[in-house]
Amino acid sequence: MDTTVTLQMTRKGLLIPRKALGDLGTKELEAVREEGMIVIRPKSAGSDERIRVRQALQAVGMLYKPEWEPPPPVSPEDRARLAKKLGQVGPLSEVIIADRGDRA
């Protein structure tokens, strides 16, 4: 649907009468600059930057949905208990260095 409307620039900016938008006036809109003109169109689901990045990564095979089930959520109490238990071992960097032994 292409609609041409005669507009006037004001101090507030470019104002578009609601009547000129027709049924677009009920949707969330975006303005995009294309080839020397500004196009006002319904906001697409992919307009969010994060969604576009994810789509691009999926298209080249760098992002995919795993075929396994995600692990169950851990309660804050269990998380604290595990952190305390694992924290007794010492810094992870020291554990790795000790594990390497003479290979480093």
C-alpha positions as CSV (number, residue, x, y, z in Angstrom):
1,M,0.0,0.0,0.0
2,D,1.7,3.2,-1.2
3,T,0.1,6.5,-0.2
4,T,1.3,9.9,-1.2
5,V,0.5,12.8,1.2
6,T,1.3,16.5,0.9
7,L,3.0,17.5,4.1
8,Q,4.2,20.6,5.7
9,M,7.3,21.0,7.9
10,T,6.6,22.7,11.3
11,R,8.8,23.7,14.3
12,K,7.7,20.4,15.9
13,G,8.9,18.5,12.9
14,L,7.1,16.7,10.1
15,L,3.5,16.1,11.2
16,I,1.4,13.5,9.4
17,P,-2.4,13.6,9.7
18,R,-3.9,10.4,11.2
19,K,-6.3,10.2,8.3
20,A,-3.4,9.9,5.9
21,L,-2.2,6.8,7.8
22,G,-5.4,4.9,7.4
23,D,-5.3,1.6,9.2
24,L,-1.6,2.1,9.9
25,G,-2.5,4.5,12.6
26,T,-3.5,1.7,14.9
27,K,-0.1,-0.1,14.6
28,E,3.3,0.7,15.9
29,L,5.3,2.4,13.2
30,E,8.9,3.0,12.2
31,A,10.4,5.5,9.9
32,V,13.3,4.3,7.6
33,R,15.4,6.3,5.2
34,E,15.6,4.6,1.8
35,E,17.1,5.9,-1.4
36,G,16.5,9.6,-0.7
37,M,13.1,9.2,0.9
38,I,11.6,8.4,4.3
39,V,9.4,5.4,4.4
40,I,6.9,5.0,7.3
41,R,5.8,1.5,7.7
42,P,4.5,-0.9,10.4
43,K,7.2,-1.9,12.8
44,S,8.4,-5.4,11.9
45,A,9.2,-8.0,14.5
46,G,12.8,-8.1,13.2
47,S,13.4,-4.4,13.8
48,D,14.9,-5.0,17.2
49,E,18.7,-5.0,16.9
50,R,19.1,-8.2,19.0
51,I,16.6,-10.1,16.8
52,R,18.4,-9.1,13.6
53,V,21.8,-10.1,15.1
54,R,20.4,-13.5,16.1
55,Q,18.9,-14.0,12.7
56,A,22.2,-13.2,11.0
57,L,24.1,-15.6,13.2
58,Q,21.6,-18.3,12.6
59,A,21.8,-17.8,8.9
60,V,25.5,-18.4,8.8
61,G,25.3,-21.4,11.2
62,M,27.0,-19.7,14.2
63,L,24.0,-19.8,16.4
64,Y,21.7,-22.8,16.7
65,K,19.2,-24.3,19.2
66,P,20.7,-27.1,21.1
67,E,19.2,-30.5,20.7
68,W,19.4,-31.3,24.4
69,E,17.1,-30.2,27.3
70,P,18.3,-27.2,29.3
71,P,19.3,-28.1,32.9
72,P,16.7,-27.5,35.6
73,P,16.9,-24.2,37.4
74,V,18.9,-24.1,40.6
75,S,17.5,-22.5,43.7
76,P,19.4,-19.6,45.3
77,E,20.0,-21.8,48.4
78,D,21.5,-24.6,46.4
79,R,23.6,-22.1,44.4
80,A,24.9,-20.6,47.6
81,R,25.7,-24.0,49.0
82,L,27.6,-25.0,45.8
83,A,29.5,-21.8,45.7
84,K,30.6,-22.3,49.3
85,K,31.7,-25.9,48.6
86,L,33.5,-25.0,45.4
87,G,35.1,-21.9,46.9
88,Q,37.0,-24.1,49.5
89,V,39.2,-25.4,46.7
90,G,40.8,-22.0,46.0
91,P,41.0,-19.9,42.9
92,L,40.3,-21.7,39.7
93,S,43.5,-20.4,38.1
94,E,45.5,-22.2,40.8
95,V,43.6,-25.4,40.3
96,I,44.3,-25.3,36.5
97,I,48.0,-24.6,37.1
98,A,48.3,-27.4,39.6
99,D,46.5,-29.8,37.2
100,R,48.9,-28.9,34.4
101,G,51.8,-29.9,36.5
102,D,55.0,-29.9,34.4
103,R,53.1,-29.6,31.1
104,A,53.1,-25.7,31.4
